Amino acid sequence: CFGFIKFEGRNSFFCMTVKYTRPHALLFVLVIFAVLQLSSAGREGAEDIFHPGYEAVHVMRLHRYEHNGRSSFLQAESDWHASHHHEVDAGQHVLDRDRVQRHRRGGIGSALGQDAQPEHTALSNFLRVSAQQAAALKEHQSAHALIQTGETQLHGSETQSEGLGTLRMGGKFLKYHSLVKPGKNKPAVTSLSALASQYVGQISVGSVLHPAGCKPSSAESLIYIGDSEDSNSTQGGSACGVKDLAKIWMVFDTGSTNIWVASDLCQEGPCADPGRSRYDHTKSYTYKQSKDSSILQIEFGTGRIVGPKGIDDFHIGPFTVYGQTFGMIQKVDGRVFEEVQFEGILGLAFQAMSANGVRSFMQGIIENKALERNEFAFYFSPNVAAGNALLWGGVDPHFYTGDIMYFPVVEPYYWSLELLDFKIGDDSLIHLLLPEEQRSSITANQNSSSSWLQKLHESTGWLQGLMGSSQRSERRTNSPFKAIVDSGTTFFTAQGDLYPEVMRRLPAAECSSITKESHPDLTYVLRNAAGNPHAFVIGSEQYMVSSEGEGSKWCNPPFMHIEVPSAHGPAMVFGEVWMRIYFSVFDRGPTGSLDEARVGFGAAVHDAKAQNRLKALLKGKPHFGQK
């Protein structure tokens, strides 16, 4: 025995014992070479794999709208501000954090959050959604089951051009189902149906001169006066500055590039409700008319938005995105806009998705150098609708535990990651994402014989991570499958034959009857920034959706049927269910180059300290319903 070979990276420890036998000689030489490479790379390599943990520039609270109506929305808001979260509430979550730490100590590639379940799981431990969302999910699943068994018919043209995915999908049709690239008339759309939660936060749009009547010498001389500054003064006491014109409650969506703002052009309907804020372009000093006079129109399946383009500055906390093109809402149709409590939509996907080449919001941040670090992160609370957060330019350790591991974006259209495997229990099912005629080659590759070294490499991935440190920036992908991380989707998705197979294996059941045997763990395997396969294991108490019905406590699997277009799939969507479990960082890298795009995941913390920290960060900030 040669002893131990040790590699110390950021919050990680590698140790291996090698016996000197003939089959291991080559492996030992390769490991020695890899360790020498890594020792020269130092901690820089570790930061390519793990988030360095720098602090957020700005934290914005988000309210989760769950389709319970405006009164419920306002009540949840009031309760959050009035409540004090006690440490006793965090007991179970402290145990969960200890679990995660134990598994992180298991080494690279170990599963986050995996642990033995009790024989039966209490109702309170299951994923909770509103009654309206649970009903919408059941309706979607029931309708798809009817189609699968031939008990209902789709009209011929609908079947040929849209497929099963249109059924009960509301706004999701154009977002994931369009057979062509979104364009002038069909951009990707944020879902506003009851199948999806909407996370609503406040930003400012447009600017007014301050003090009133001052005359700036030039646009470049204007000083932005934020909320934290004295409203009666500017720097130096005499300079002309600008203040926010309109504070707008926006829905934030990583699965689209929509930017819409309720405007003064709307004279009737929900967008003209006196209880909602509107942006008045005639009062904004920084407003510019778009050279493109075309009228934008987006259909949501259950509603429609119409309006022209405008150009103005968007203010978020201490930073500004100048000259952002957006849609000014002039008309809305459909009950969905009466139900959803929002005044705008802000998409955070990539430039490639943007209709007519309009600069996306994230591209605006990069070009304006608005943030030192081009990233944002979501913290979603599973139980507190008003206690969620969007962090800009960094993170906060109160909202996650352990390391945040990076996964490179393989197609900068959606936030798409390389999906290597999906398993229920021990059974790999990912090949079912493909049409039947394409599965044989995948299955053959999976079963093909290879050298003992290649098999070790494929099964552990650690050697690739050690040897591949100099190639981490490359966007090479070996898997045809993708995982799309989307804050605008609530549930998990599957397509093709995978969806009915998932539903068969994970049937709806009384929550009290669910065990690890009846509803096994889900395992998603992604390729991380080091090139390693990394497994995320999710137990039934984290993924089964609980709701109450006629005296029984019923649980449904959290899967929707969505066919991602072939140009961007096959894929599975990781929605809000995933992001409640994992604190999620969306990072465009130091320069904003597409090759630097990546998503980081860390085990989310859902305890009293997290909620109290959020309150401390947002003390004195306005809340929903407050002018």
Secondary structure as UniProt FT lines:
FT   STRAND          4..9
FT   TURN            10..11
FT   STRAND          12..17
FT   HELIX           22..24
FT   HELIX           25..41
FT   HELIX           43..49
FT   STRAND          58..65
FT   HELIX           70..82
FT   HELIX           87..90
FT   HELIX           91..104
FT   TURN            105..106
FT   TURN            108..109
FT   HELIX           123..125
FT   STRAND          127..128
FT   HELIX           131..148
FT   TURN            149..150
FT   HELIX           156..161
FT   HELIX           164..166
FT   TURN            167..168
FT   TURN            170..171
FT   HELIX           173..177
FT   TURN            194..195
FT   STRAND          198..210
FT   TURN            212..213
FT   HELIX           219..221
FT   STRAND          223..224
FT   TURN            227..228
FT   TURN            231..232
FT   TURN            235..238
FT   STRAND          241..253
FT   TURN            254..255
FT   STRAND          259..263
FT   TURN            264..265
FT   HELIX           270..272
FT   TURN            274..275
FT   HELIX           281..283
FT   TURN            285..286
FT   STRAND          288..289
FT   STRAND          295..299
FT   STRAND          304..316
FT   TURN            317..318
FT   STRAND          319..329
FT   STRAND          331..333
FT   HELIX           336..339
FT   STRAND          344..347
FT   HELIX           351..353
FT   HELIX           355..357
FT   HELIX           361..368
FT   STRAND          375..379
FT   TURN            385..386
FT   STRAND          388..392
FT   HELIX           397..399
FT   STRAND          400..412
FT   TURN            413..414
FT   STRAND          415..424
FT   TURN            425..426
FT   STRAND          427..428
FT   HELIX           430..433
FT   HELIX           436..447
FT   HELIX           452..460
FT   HELIX           462..467
FT   HELIX           469..471
FT   TURN            472..473
FT   STRAND          482..485
FT   TURN            487..488
FT   STRAND          492..494
FT   TURN            496..497
FT   HELIX           498..505
FT   STRAND          509..510
FT   HELIX           511..513
FT   TURN            516..518
FT   STRAND          522..527
FT   TURN            529..530
FT   STRAND          533..538
FT   HELIX           540..543
FT   STRAND          545..549
FT   TURN            550..551
FT   STRAND          552..556
FT   STRAND          559..561
FT   HELIX           566..568
FT   STRAND          571..574
FT   HELIX           576..581
FT   STRAND          582..587
FT   TURN            589..591
FT   HELIX           594..596
FT   STRAND          598..604
FT   HELIX           608..617
FT   TURN            618..620
FT   TURN            624..625
//
